[in-house]
Amino acid sequence: MRKIAIIGCGINGIGCAIALAESGYDVHIFDKKKPFSETSAKSSKLLHGGIRYLENGHLNLVRESLQERAAWVKQMPDHTKINRFFIPVYQNLSRNIFILFAGVKLYEFLAGKFSLGKSKFHGRKNTLQLNKSLRSEGLIGSVSYVDVQMDDEAISSQLLAKAERMGVKIIDNTEVTNFDLAGKVETDSHSIKYDFIVNACGPWVKASLDKNKINTKYEIEHVRGSHIIVNKKISNPLVLQNPSDKRIIFMLPIKEGTLIGTTEIKHDLAKPIECSKAEQKYLIDNANNFIQEPLDAGNVISNYSGVRALVSQGEKNLSSINRDSAIELNGKLINVFGGKWTSGLSLGKKVANLIQN
Ligand SMILES: Cc1cc2nc3c(=O)[nH]c(=O)nc-3n(C[C@H](O)[C@H](O)[C@H](O)COP(=O)(O)OP(=O)(O)OC[C@H]3O[C@@H](n4cnc5c(N)ncnc54)[C@H](O)[C@@H]3O)c2cc1C
């Protein structure tokens, strides 16, 4: 049986492990920490097409992700929640309501037969009836669309259990110290030859290549995104547009309260991945533009940050970089860059196809 090593056990690594085990390979997956303890535990916990990527014209990515979203809901009905997301529109604060309505309708249209519900237009009164926490002053109305929140911890556990049942060997707390293009993988205690290696180290893919003096054709931008969790509840997910920088942040109801995120800041991987005071303030100030009862630092229960590895083509605006993944084959090594939680399983299938052909 052909042997494959996967380095990194986040959503991309486990997606590859499951697809390769299904194709009959003997799969070993290494993680230097616990599985799902890095970026894949630090997301906004959405299985989505990415409504905000429509503005950048990334229609294919959105369409593909909407199909993947539907597959998740079918596969994990107990750990996914279909919810209506509201984009409130205020005088002088927001994008035009008719353009936004066209945007949410396009989102529904791109989902096609995988649509999970209709996008809608709401007048001022109806918006406030459905979203009691919103500030009424200056509100024009809202538009809404349907998307999915997930219990990422529960889904991760199910995926790990599924991989183990399929015979995948999960080797945690074991750093891969070196690897090469001929299939050699080294840890502190072992050196093993594999038929293929999948480098799914998340934000550390590029650093691991540099360390092993292996080139890549891709330029990678590392961008930190932080979230805060506050102790106040809201009734529906809100999509808010910052009036000054036009960025979008989410306020998402979760069991502990409300999850607010995210920021986008270039990150040096040599530094700790942490939410700064400035990011926390940015998120609170942003939310306070839209809600009745202002939040302050005292409402924050916890925070977390993760780093995206974005495949860059020299874009100046970090928000406009495509969230699509890139897969690169070099000898017996396959590097996986970027991607989304939503696309982790289908990325695994693409990697398995590449190895088979
Ligand atoms: C702030 C933020 C919000 C996001 N929100 C969403 C969202 O709502 N929905 C969505 O679809 N996507 C979202 N994403 C994107 C998504 O979270 C990531 O694309 C995905 O989690 C990346 O998974 P990964 O497996 O590539 O990386 P990771 O989860 O980081 O996994 C990589 C693993 O590699 C291990 N590793 C590294 N080096 C080595 C080594 N040398 N040896 C062994 N192991 C090693 C690490 O310990 C880690 O566990 C978000 C990302 C961020 C940053």
The ligand as a Gaussian input file, in Angstrom:
#p B3LYP/6-31G(d) Opt

LIG

0 1
 C       -9.621000      35.005000      11.690000
 C      -10.028000      33.931000      10.720000
 C      -11.376000      33.690000      10.504000
 C      -11.746000      32.687000       9.602000
 N      -13.068000      32.408000       9.463000
 C      -13.453000      31.432000       8.600000
 C      -14.816000      31.081000       8.514000
 O      -15.672000      31.584000       9.228000
 N      -15.150000      30.122000       7.613000
 C      -14.223000      29.517000       6.808000
 O      -14.623000      28.701000       5.969000
 N      -12.906000      29.797000       6.922000
 C      -12.510000      30.731000       7.812000
 N      -11.183000      31.029000       7.965000
 C      -10.193000      30.264000       7.192000
 C       -9.909000      28.924000       7.860000
 O       -9.961000      29.008000       9.252000
 C       -8.508000      28.448000       7.429000
 O       -8.396000      28.477000       6.033000
 C       -8.251000      27.017000       7.879000
 O       -8.533000      26.843000       9.246000
 C       -6.796000      26.664000       7.600000
 O       -6.628000      25.327000       7.973000
 P       -5.226000      24.622000       7.850000
 O       -5.449000      23.192000       8.103000
 O       -4.575000      25.011000       6.566000
 O       -4.318000      25.318000       8.971000
 P       -4.233000      25.068000      10.558000
 O       -5.560000      24.852000      11.158000
 O       -3.396000      26.177000      11.109000
 O       -3.447000      23.708000      10.672000
 C       -2.060000      23.613000      10.420000
 C       -1.460000      22.673000      11.447000
 O       -0.093000      22.443000      11.100000
 C        0.619000      22.205000      12.294000
 N        2.047000      22.353000      11.992000
 C        2.683000      23.463000      11.571000
 N        3.995000      23.186000      11.372000
 C        4.173000      21.869000      11.651000
 C        5.306000      20.977000      11.643000
 N        6.517000      21.377000      11.260000
 N        5.123000      19.681000      12.028000
 C        3.898000      19.235000      12.400000
 N        2.804000      20.042000      12.438000
 C        2.930000      21.332000      12.065000
 C        0.041000      23.242000      13.251000
 O        0.248000      22.870000      14.605000
 C       -1.448000      23.257000      12.856000
 O       -2.242000      22.435000      13.693000
 C      -10.764000      31.971000       8.885000
 C       -9.406000      32.222000       9.128000
 C       -9.040000      33.186000      10.047000
 C       -7.595000      33.417000      10.332000

